[in-house]
């Protein structure tokens, strides 16, 4: 029982901090104080440390040389290589899913899409991020190439805070047309229409990248009379 309670405590702390980091409630560069967390969650520092180790493995927190921990910065300098990689994985996995999927692969992507649509209607950004990841991971699984699947899932996980900015740019009111794109992907995969699946995946990636680039480069300076 003690081990089980500790495991549950680790998961609770991990889930809470992960959501706060992805939601940008804990912003990049924010210091993580183990003592404050132990007080907040009313538990010892051991499960706090274990949760931080898990978050560090996902790149969400960084341990500095002085052994302090901060929320990892978003690497804006490497956004273009990231966009190149994730666009390629959108296209490759969707193409291969259209070519190689099996009937048993379809329920997972359909279920994830249904949950994504519910999250969009609820304007629940964290649920949108999670279900969007599940949807594209299900397509990657249907491609039946574990190397592509592993790389794509890693990129999806690394891009969670960037995707949070994307939904934030719509005030968490994602236009219905982008929900419909997921349905179009599924239809192209079912029809084994490889070229159409590729076109939809490319357009889907391009729209997300364009929206994030516009957000990052928006001039928010205020005119101040001197």
Secondary structure, DSSP 8 states (H G I E B T S, - for coil): -HHHHHHHHHHHHHHHHHHHHHTTSS-TT-EE-HHHHHHHHTS-HHHHHHHHHHHHHTTSEEE-TTS-EEE----GGGHHHHHHHHHHHHHHHHHHHHHH--HHHHHHHHHHHHHHHHHHHHT-HHHHHHHHHHHHHHHHHHTT-HHHHHHHHHHHHHTHHHHHHHHHHTTT---HHHHHHHHHHHHHHHTT-HHHHHHHHHHHHHHHHHHHHHHHH---------
